[in-house]
Amino acid sequence: MSELWSGITQAFWLIVTLNADLVEITLLSLRVTLSALGIACLISLPWAALITVRRFRFRRILIAILNALMGLPPVVVGLIVYVLLSRAGPFGVLGLLFTPTAMIIAQVLIIVPLITSIAHQSLRDLWVEYHDMLISMNTTQWQRVKTLLWDSRRALLTASLAGFGRGIGEVGAIMIVGGNIDHATRVLTTAIALETGRGDFALALGLGFILIALAIAVNLAIHGLSHTEREGRW
């Protein structure tokens, strides 16, 4: 028990004193995940809206595939990205393997189906309400997409939050394509796994506390934005 409390105390001390390794790992984690989230949202949100307002062949099959990909094991995504970016792969000449860029690519592939599926469910409910009005106004397809995206922004923030949570907590794919290289591709999750294996529980706990704090902070930010929006409507 004394060792546990000692580890917790040391972990908080590392956070309070802004330990260099801890800060570097945290900033890299945020850079990778936020970059992946931004790219994923640019892909997922318009795509979800387009699937909602447009009818085409195999639409139901596409939606079913998106829902299925939400449960795709991250290590499989990591393996696919690894093969594509390895020297023998089609994109090996770019030299992206074991770089933050490779980690961003892997996270984008992981969270795009999740954000798209959650966003589509919200947009579909709104489309049922708006369908007749937008059709009667003779709006273009792009205008319908923009209207749905804007009026469902609170729900889309929730979808983005889910994507952030999935990305920031990912370890399998990141380990495969990033390599957990010190001062290069070591992020929160891979560092926690490494330091736990080494027996450095103080640093592992410190990184774990930061990971939990980030998740709580994002949830509070979304809650605050939603509360502000509700007040603005009254």
C-alpha positions in Angstrom: 0.0 0.0 0.0 2.8 2.4 0.8 4.3 1.8 -2.6 1.0 2.6 -4.2 0.7 5.9 -2.3 4.3 6.7 -3.1 3.7 6.2 -6.8 0.6 8.4 -6.7 2.5 11.1 -4.9 5.3 11.0 -7.3 2.9 11.0 -10.2 1.2 14.2 -9.0 4.6 15.8 -8.4 5.6 15.1 -12.0 2.4 16.8 -13.1 2.8 19.8 -10.8 6.4 20.3 -11.8 5.6 19.9 -15.5 8.1 17.0 -16.0 9.7 17.4 -19.5 9.0 13.9 -20.6 5.4 14.0 -19.5 4.8 17.4 -21.2 6.4 16.2 -24.4 4.4 13.0 -24.5 1.1 14.8 -23.8 1.7 17.5 -26.4 2.5 14.9 -29.1 -0.6 12.9 -28.1 -2.8 16.0 -28.5 -1.2 17.0 -31.8 -1.7 13.5 -33.3 -5.3 13.0 -32.1 -6.5 16.5 -32.8 -5.0 16.4 -36.3 -6.6 13.1 -36.9 -9.9 14.3 -35.5 -9.9 17.4 -37.7 -9.2 15.4 -40.8 -11.8 12.8 -39.8 -14.5 15.4 -39.2 -13.9 17.0 -42.6 -14.5 13.6 -44.2 -17.2 12.2 -41.9 -19.6 15.0 -41.3 -20.3 16.0 -45.0 -20.3 12.3 -45.9 -22.9 11.6 -43.2 -25.1 14.5 -44.4 -24.8 13.4 -48.0 -25.8 9.8 -47.2 -28.8 11.3 -45.3 -30.2 13.5 -48.0 -29.3 11.5 -51.1 -30.8 8.2 -52.2 -28.7 5.9 -54.3 -28.1 2.2 -55.0 -26.4 0.2 -52.2 -27.0 3.1 -49.7 -28.3 0.7 -47.1 -25.3 -1.6 -47.7 -22.9 1.3 -47.3 -24.6 2.3 -44.0 -24.4 -1.3 -42.8 -20.7 -1.4 -43.7 -20.0 1.9 -41.8 -21.8 0.5 -38.7 -19.7 -2.7 -39.0 -16.5 -0.8 -39.3 -17.1 0.9 -36.0 -16.1 -2.3 -34.4 -13.1 -2.9 -36.5 -10.1 -4.0 -34.3 -7.6 -1.1 -34.3 -4.7 -3.5 -34.6 -6.0 -4.6 -37.9 -6.1 -1.0 -39.1 -2.5 -0.6 -37.8 -1.5 -3.7 -39.7 -3.1 -2.4 -43.0 -1.4 1.0 -42.6 1.9 -0.7 -41.8 1.8 -2.8 -44.9 0.8 0.2 -47.1 3.6 2.4 -45.6 6.4 -0.2 -45.3 9.2 -0.2 -47.8 7.6 -3.0 -49.7 4.2 -1.3 -49.8 2.8 1.1 -52.4 3.5 4.2 -50.3 6.8 3.1 -48.8 8.7 5.7 -50.9 7.2 8.4 -48.8 9.0 7.3 -45.7 6.0 7.8 -43.4 6.3 4.7 -41.3 7.2 5.3 -37.6 6.3 9.0 -37.8 3.5 11.0 -36.3 2.0 11.2 -39.8 1.5 7.4 -39.9 -0.1 7.6 -36.5 -2.5 10.3 -37.7 -3.4 8.2 -40.8 -4.2 5.2 -38.6 -6.3 7.2 -36.2 -8.2 8.8 -39.1 -9.1 5.3 -40.4 -10.2 4.2 -37.0 -12.5 7.2 -36.1 -14.0 8.0 -39.5 -16.5 5.2 -39.4 -17.4 6.0 -35.8 -18.0 9.7 -36.4 -19.8 9.1 -39.7 -22.2 6.5 -38.2 -23.0 8.5 -35.1 -23.5 11.7 -37.1 -25.7 9.9 -39.7 -28.0 8.7 -36.9 -28.5 12.3 -35.7 -28.8 13.8 -39.1 -31.3 11.1 -40.2 -33.7 12.1 -37.3 -33.4 15.8 -38.3 -33.9 15.0 -42.0 -37.3 13.4 -41.1 -38.3 16.8 -39.6 -36.8 19.0 -42.3 -37.5 16.9 -45.4 -40.8 18.4 -46.6 -39.8 21.9 -45.8 -36.5 21.8 -47.7 -38.0 20.0 -50.6 -40.8 22.5 -50.9 -38.3 25.4 -50.9 -36.6 23.8 -53.9 -33.2 23.8 -52.2 -30.2 22.2 -53.8 -28.5 19.1 -52.3 -25.6 21.2 -51.0 -28.0 23.6 -49.3 -29.7 20.7 -47.6 -26.4 19.3 -46.4 -25.3 22.7 -45.0 -28.7 23.2 -43.2 -28.5 19.7 -41.6 -24.9 20.2 -40.5 -25.6 23.6 -39.0 -28.8 22.7 -37.2 -27.4 19.5 -35.7 -24.1 21.0 -34.6 -24.7 19.9 -31.0 -25.2 16.3 -32.0 -22.1 16.5 -34.3 -20.0 17.8 -31.4 -21.0 14.6 -29.5 -20.0 12.5 -32.5 -16.6 14.4 -32.6 -16.2 13.8 -28.9 -16.7 10.1 -29.4 -14.0 10.2 -32.1 -11.6 12.1 -29.9 -12.1 9.5 -27.1 -11.5 6.6 -29.5 -8.4 8.3 -30.9 -6.7 9.5 -27.7 -7.1 6.1 -26.0 -5.8 4.0 -29.0 -2.7 2.0 -28.4 -2.6 -1.1 -30.7 -2.5 0.6 -34.1 -0.4 3.5 -32.8 2.2 1.0 -31.5 2.4 -0.8 -34.8 2.7 2.2 -37.1 4.5 4.6 -34.7 6.9 2.2 -33.0 6.8 4.0 -29.6 10.0 5.8 -30.4 11.3 8.1 -27.6 11.1 11.8 -28.5 9.5 11.0 -31.8 6.3 8.8 -31.7 5.7 8.1 -28.0 2.2 9.1 -27.0 0.2 8.7 -23.8 -1.1 5.2 -24.3 2.1 3.7 -25.6 4.1 5.4 -22.9 1.8 4.1 -20.2 2.2 0.6 -21.5 6.0 0.9 -21.7 6.5 2.5 -18.3 4.2 0.0 -16.6 6.4 -2.8 -18.1 9.5 -1.1 -16.9 8.1 -0.7 -13.4 8.1 3.1 -13.5 4.6 3.4 -12.0 5.1 7.1 -11.1 5.4 8.2 -14.7 2.8 5.7 -15.8 0.3 7.0 -13.3 1.1 10.6 -14.1 0.4 9.9 -17.8 -2.8 8.0 -16.8 -4.0 10.9 -14.8 -3.5 13.3 -17.7 -5.3 10.9 -20.0 -8.3 10.9 -17.6 -8.1 14.7 -17.2 -8.2 15.2 -21.0 -11.3 13.0 -21.3 -13.1 14.9 -18.5 -12.0 18.3 -19.9 -13.4 17.5 -23.4 -16.7 16.3 -21.9 -17.0 19.5 -19.8 -16.2 21.6 -22.9 -18.9 19.9 -24.9 -21.3 20.3 -22.0 -20.5 24.0 -21.7 -20.9 24.6 -25.4 -24.3 22.8 -25.4 -25.4 24.8 -22.3 -24.4 28.1 -24.0 -26.3 27.2 -27.1 -29.4 26.4 -25.1 -29.2 29.7 -23.4 -28.8 31.5 -26.7 -32.1 30.0 -28.0 -34.1 31.5 -25.2 
